[in-house]
Amino acid sequence: MTCLLALIFATTTSSFATDDQGILMITDMLIVRPACFAATAVGSIFFVAGLPFSAMSHSTKKTAHALVITPAKATFTRPLGDMDALKDY
């Protein structure tokens, strides 16, 4: 009887499984989003400062994408708690 119960309980899923999605959302909201927002602000400052040089080299679009658009997308369009999407930005 004990062996039979052990086999039955070994195949059931645990009711104490942890859900890390809530922790990821809180971490994203309190740490990652403000850091991405700061990166957008700092990138905007550097973009404006380097605008004459990027305009002379005809790389304004590439510079804007790297310094402003990418961090802004990571801040404002990424789903909350989706840390894997940060690799795409």
N, CA, C and O atoms as a DFTB+ gen file, in Angstrom:
356 C
 N C O
     1  1       0.816      -1.181       0.000
     2  2       0.000       0.000       0.000
     3  2       0.871       1.260       0.000
     4  3       0.557       2.227      -0.695
     5  1       1.957       1.257       0.771
     6  2       2.845       2.412       0.841
     7  2       3.527       2.657      -0.502
     8  3       3.674       3.801      -0.931
     9  1       3.940       1.582      -1.157
    10  2       4.569       1.727      -2.475
    11  2       3.572       2.281      -3.492
    12  3       3.934       3.111      -4.326
    13  1       2.343       1.835      -3.428
    14  2       1.330       2.333      -4.344
    15  2       1.066       3.821      -4.114
    16  3       0.960       4.581      -5.077
    17  1       0.961       4.240      -2.877
    18  2       0.770       5.661      -2.573
    19  2       1.985       6.487      -2.996
    20  3       1.833       7.604      -3.490
    21  1       3.173       5.951      -2.808
    22  2       4.384       6.666      -3.226
    23  2       4.395       6.876      -4.729
    24  3       4.777       7.953      -5.188
    25  1       3.992       5.886      -5.508
    26  2       3.926       6.024      -6.959
    27  2       2.874       7.040      -7.385
    28  3       3.093       7.804      -8.324
    29  1       1.746       7.052      -6.704
    30  2       0.678       7.993      -7.051
    31  2       1.119       9.427      -6.762
    32  3       0.939      10.314      -7.597
    33  1       1.692       9.653      -5.585
    34  2       2.092      11.012      -5.220
    35  2       3.337      11.479      -5.961
    36  3       3.557      12.684      -6.085
    37  1       4.137      10.575      -6.446
    38  2       5.335      10.958      -7.191
    39  2       4.979      11.527      -8.555
    40  3       5.746      12.315      -9.109
    41  1       3.846      11.150      -9.104
    42  2       3.470      11.613     -10.436
    43  2       2.588      12.857     -10.403
    44  3       2.317      13.437     -11.454
    45  1       2.136      13.280      -9.233
    46  2       1.300      14.476      -9.165
    47  2       2.172      15.724      -9.122
    48  3       3.323      15.676      -8.688
    49  1       1.618      16.822      -9.569
    50  2       2.363      18.076      -9.540
    51  2       2.278      18.685      -8.152
    52  3       1.308      18.479      -7.422
    53  1       3.287      19.420      -7.811
    54  2       3.351      20.035      -6.497
    55  2       2.394      21.222      -6.420
    56  3       2.283      22.000      -7.367
    57  1       1.711      21.355      -5.295
    58  2       0.820      22.498      -5.121
    59  2       1.575      23.709      -4.585
    60  3       1.003      24.790      -4.449
    61  1       2.850      23.529      -4.284
    62  2       3.666      24.614      -3.762
    63  2       4.598      25.173      -4.821
    64  3       5.645      25.730      -4.491
    65  1       4.236      25.036      -6.076
    66  2       5.082      25.560      -7.144
    67  2       5.104      27.084      -7.070
    68  3       4.078      27.721      -6.832
    69  1       6.282      27.654      -7.275
    70  2       6.392      29.110      -7.179
    71  2       6.118      29.748      -8.532
    72  3       6.421      29.186      -9.585
    73  1       5.544      30.918      -8.471
    74  2       5.262      31.679      -9.678
    75  2       6.165      32.902      -9.673
    76  3       5.944      33.837      -8.904
    77  1       7.183      32.900     -10.531
    78  2       8.152      33.985     -10.561
    79  2       7.675      35.171     -11.386
    80  3       8.355      36.196     -11.425
    81  1       6.534      35.063     -12.040
    82  2       6.061      36.145     -12.894
    83  2       5.788      37.411     -12.093
    84  3       6.093      38.509     -12.559
    85  1       5.227      37.282     -10.909
    86  2       4.950      38.442     -10.069
    87  2       6.234      39.132      -9.625
    88  3       6.311      40.360      -9.604
    89  1       7.227      38.349      -9.275
    90  2       8.519      38.906      -8.872
    91  2       9.183      39.599     -10.048
    92  3       9.780      40.663      -9.885
    93  1       9.085      39.006     -11.231
    94  2       9.655      39.637     -12.419
    95  2       8.964      40.954     -12.737
    96  3       9.617      41.915     -13.143
    97  1       7.653      41.007     -12.556
    98  2       6.923      42.247     -12.829
    99  2       7.307      43.352     -11.848
   100  3       7.474      44.508     -12.239
   101  1       7.444      42.995     -10.584
   102  2       7.839      43.985      -9.581
   103  2       9.258      44.474      -9.839
   104  3       9.527      45.672      -9.759
   105  1      10.163      43.555     -10.147
   106  2      11.542      43.931     -10.451
   107  2      11.593      44.811     -11.688
   108  3      12.340      45.788     -11.734
   109  1      10.809      44.465     -12.678
   110  2      10.766      45.266     -13.904
   111  2      10.249      46.669     -13.618
   112  3      10.796      47.651     -14.119
   113  1       9.196      46.764     -12.814
   114  2       8.577      48.051     -12.547
   115  2       9.450      48.945     -11.662
   116  3       9.478      50.160     -11.861
   117  1      10.157      48.371     -10.698
   118  2      10.915      49.175      -9.752
   119  2      12.364      49.425     -10.143
   120  3      12.948      50.433      -9.744
   121  1      12.955      48.515     -10.924
   122  2      14.383      48.635     -11.231
   123  2      14.654      48.800     -12.723
   124  3      15.331      49.744     -13.131
   125  1      14.131      47.892     -13.535
   126  2      14.494      47.842     -14.950
   127  2      13.878      48.999     -15.737
   128  3      14.573      49.635     -16.530
   129  1      12.594      49.284     -15.538
   130  2      11.954      50.381     -16.279
   131  2      12.592      51.736     -15.978
   132  3      12.875      52.492     -16.907
   133  1      12.827      52.069     -14.694
   134  2      13.515      53.345     -14.446
   135  2      14.915      53.400     -15.053
   136  3      15.346      54.457     -15.512
   137  1      15.627      52.279     -15.061
   138  2      16.960      52.255     -15.678
   139  2      16.858      52.448     -17.184
   140  3      17.680      53.151     -17.772
   141  1      15.869      51.838     -17.813
   142  2      15.669      52.026     -19.256
   143  2      15.249      53.457     -19.562
   144  3      15.662      54.023     -20.574
   145  1      14.428      54.046     -18.690
   146  2      14.023      55.435     -18.880
   147  2      15.232      56.371     -18.748
   148  3      15.378      57.322     -19.516
   149  1      16.089      56.088     -17.769
   150  2      17.309      56.886     -17.604
   151  2      18.217      56.729     -18.820
   152  3      18.836      57.697     -19.262
   153  1      18.301      55.512     -19.363
   154  2      19.112      55.296     -20.563
   155  2      18.542      56.064     -21.750
   156  3      19.297      56.553     -22.591
   157  1      17.220      56.173     -21.827
   158  2      16.594      56.959     -22.891
   159  2      16.940      58.442     -22.743
   160  3      17.256      59.116     -23.723
   161  1      16.875      58.939     -21.512
   162  2      17.176      60.351     -21.265
   163  2      18.642      60.668     -21.547
   164  3      18.947      61.662     -22.206
   165  1      19.540      59.835     -21.057
   166  2      20.973      60.049     -21.277
   167  2      21.309      59.886     -22.758
   168  3      22.104      60.654     -23.301
   169  1      20.713      58.899     -23.408
   170  2      20.924      58.711     -24.838
   171  2      20.434      59.893     -25.648
   172  3      21.043      60.260     -26.652
   173  1      19.328      60.491     -25.211
   174  2      18.818      61.679     -25.906
   175  2      19.789      62.847     -25.792
   176  3      20.002      63.585     -26.754
   177  1      20.373      63.007     -24.612
   178  2      21.354      64.075     -24.415
   179  2      22.572      63.862     -25.310
   180  3      23.044      64.796     -25.959
   181  1      23.075      62.637     -25.341
   182  2      24.230      62.347     -26.190
   183  2      23.888      62.445     -27.671
   184  3      24.731      62.834     -28.479
   185  1      22.654      62.093     -28.030
   186  2      22.236      62.218     -29.419
   187  2      22.238      63.678     -29.853
   188  3      22.740      64.008     -30.928
   189  1      21.681      64.548     -29.025
   190  2      21.656      65.975     -29.359
   191  2      23.078      66.536     -29.406
   192  3      23.404      67.339     -30.280
   193  1      23.918      66.111     -28.465
   194  2      25.304      66.602     -28.451
   195  2      26.079      66.126     -29.683
   196  3      26.921      66.857     -30.204
   197  1      25.804      64.929     -30.140
   198  2      26.527      64.381     -31.283
   199  2      25.831      64.582     -32.612
   200  3      26.300      64.091     -33.639
   201  1      24.724      65.294     -32.604
   202  2      23.947      65.487     -33.825
   203  2      24.739      66.151     -34.960
   204  3      24.600      65.727     -36.107
   205  1      25.553      67.157     -34.694
   206  2      26.320      67.727     -35.806
   207  2      27.261      66.716     -36.467
   208  3      27.439      66.721     -37.685
   209  1      27.853      65.862     -35.655
   210  2      28.788      64.877     -36.202
   211  2      28.068      63.771     -36.959
   212  3      28.530      63.330     -38.011
   213  1      26.926      63.320     -36.419
   214  2      26.182      62.276     -37.131
   215  2      25.537      62.822     -38.399
   216  3      25.348      62.085     -39.366
   217  1      25.199      64.112     -38.401
   218  2      24.638      64.717     -39.614
   219  2      25.699      64.824     -40.702
   220  3      25.418      64.607     -41.881
   221  1      26.929      65.162     -40.295
   222  2      28.010      65.252     -41.288
   223  2      28.345      63.898     -41.895
   224  3      28.722      63.810     -43.064
   225  1      28.207      62.845     -41.098
   226  2      28.531      61.513     -41.609
   227  2      27.305      60.773     -42.139
   228  3      27.395      59.597     -42.492
   229  1      26.167      61.453     -42.195
   230  2      24.911      60.875     -42.710
   231  2      24.497      59.618     -41.941
   232  3      23.986      58.663     -42.526
   233  1      24.721      59.629     -40.638
   234  2      24.327      58.488     -39.812
   235  2      23.358      58.902     -38.702
   236  3      23.354      58.304     -37.626
   237  1      22.544      59.914     -38.962
   238  2      21.621      60.418     -37.954
   239  2      20.583      59.363     -37.566
   240  3      20.283      59.187     -36.385
   241  1      20.044      58.672     -38.549
   242  2      19.020      57.659     -38.276
   243  2      19.590      56.512     -37.448
   244  3      18.951      56.053     -36.501
   245  1      20.773      56.053     -37.794
   246  2      21.412      54.964     -37.065
   247  2      21.747      55.393     -35.637
   248  3      21.579      54.617     -34.697
   249  1      22.219      56.628     -35.477
   250  2      22.564      57.143     -34.160
   251  2      21.313      57.310     -33.297
   252  3      21.321      56.963     -32.116
   253  1      20.248      57.835     -33.880
   254  2      18.996      57.995     -33.135
   255  2      18.433      56.649     -32.715
   256  3      17.918      56.503     -31.607
   257  1      18.532      55.679     -33.587
   258  2      18.017      54.350     -33.261
   259  2      18.801      53.735     -32.098
   260  3      18.212      53.146     -31.192
   261  1      20.117      53.873     -32.127
   262  2      20.942      53.257     -31.087
   263  2      20.820      53.972     -29.746
   264  3      20.781      53.325     -28.700
   265  1      20.758      55.300     -29.768
   266  2      20.808      56.053     -28.514
   267  2      19.443      56.393     -27.923
   268  3      19.324      56.555     -26.709
   269  1      18.415      56.504     -28.758
   270  2      17.118      56.964     -28.247
   271  2      16.018      55.930     -28.451
   272  3      15.323      55.576     -27.499
   273  1      15.851      55.448     -29.658
   274  2      14.700      54.598     -29.981
   275  2      14.767      53.243     -29.284
   276  3      13.763      52.777     -28.745
   277  1      15.927      52.611     -29.287
   278  2      16.050      51.294     -28.661
   279  2      15.747      51.339     -27.161
   280  3      14.946      50.530     -26.691
   281  1      16.356      52.257     -26.384
   282  2      15.983      52.301     -24.970
   283  2      14.529      52.731     -24.734
   284  3      13.901      52.287     -23.772
   285  1      13.997      53.588     -25.604
   286  2      12.598      54.007     -25.455
   287  2      11.652      52.833     -25.693
   288  3      10.659      52.687     -24.980
   289  1      11.943      52.002     -26.679
   290  2      11.114      50.813     -26.913
   291  2      11.190      49.855     -25.732
   292  3      10.183      49.267     -25.337
   293  1      12.389      49.699     -25.169
   294  2      12.545      48.825     -24.007
   295  2      11.786      49.374     -22.803
   296  3      11.354      48.615     -21.936
   297  1      11.629      50.678     -22.752
   298  2      10.920      51.293     -21.632
   299  2       9.408      51.256     -21.817
   300  3       8.684      50.883     -20.894
   301  1       8.924      51.635     -22.987
   302  2       7.501      51.905     -23.147
   303  2       6.703      50.855     -23.914
   304  3       5.483      50.811     -23.758
   305  1       7.316      50.020     -24.722
   306  2       6.527      49.074     -25.521
   307  2       6.695      47.623     -25.088
   308  3       5.925      46.766     -25.523
   309  1       7.657      47.329     -24.265
   310  2       7.902      45.958     -23.815
   311  2       6.858      45.572     -22.771
   312  3       6.547      46.378     -21.894
   313  1       6.306      44.348     -22.846
   314  2       5.345      43.910     -21.836
   315  2       5.987      43.859     -20.443
   316  3       7.158      43.505     -20.305
   317  1       5.226      44.208     -19.436
   318  2       5.722      44.236     -18.072
   319  2       6.137      42.841     -17.622
   320  3       5.353      41.896     -17.716
   321  1       7.357      42.713     -17.138
   322  2       7.878      41.443     -16.653
   323  2       8.542      40.592     -17.713
   324  3       9.051      39.516     -17.396
   325  1       8.556      41.028     -18.946
   326  2       9.151      40.253     -20.036
   327  2      10.627      40.620     -20.166
   328  3      10.998      41.468     -20.978
   329  1      11.458      39.973     -19.361
   330  2      12.883      40.275     -19.360
   331  2      13.592      39.701     -20.589
   332  3      14.642      40.201     -20.993
   333  1      13.022      38.659     -21.178
   334  2      13.640      38.067     -22.372
   335  2      13.583      39.033     -23.556
   336  3      14.430      38.973     -24.447
   337  1      12.601      39.911     -23.569
   338  2      12.484      40.870     -24.666
   339  2      13.588      41.922     -24.622
   340  3      13.840      42.590     -25.624
   341  1      14.248      42.079     -23.480
   342  2      15.356      43.044     -23.382
   343  2      16.512      42.655     -24.297
   344  3      17.258      43.520     -24.757
   345  1      16.661      41.380     -24.558
   346  2      17.734      40.919     -25.452
   347  2      17.513      41.392     -26.875
   348  3      18.468      41.585     -27.627
   349  1      16.239      41.582     -27.249
   350  2      15.905      42.029     -28.598
   351  2      16.201      43.504     -28.799
   352  3      16.401      43.960     -29.924
   353  1      16.229      44.248     -27.698
   354  2      16.457      45.690     -27.806
   355  2      17.895      45.936     -27.594
   356  3      18.338      47.084     -27.637
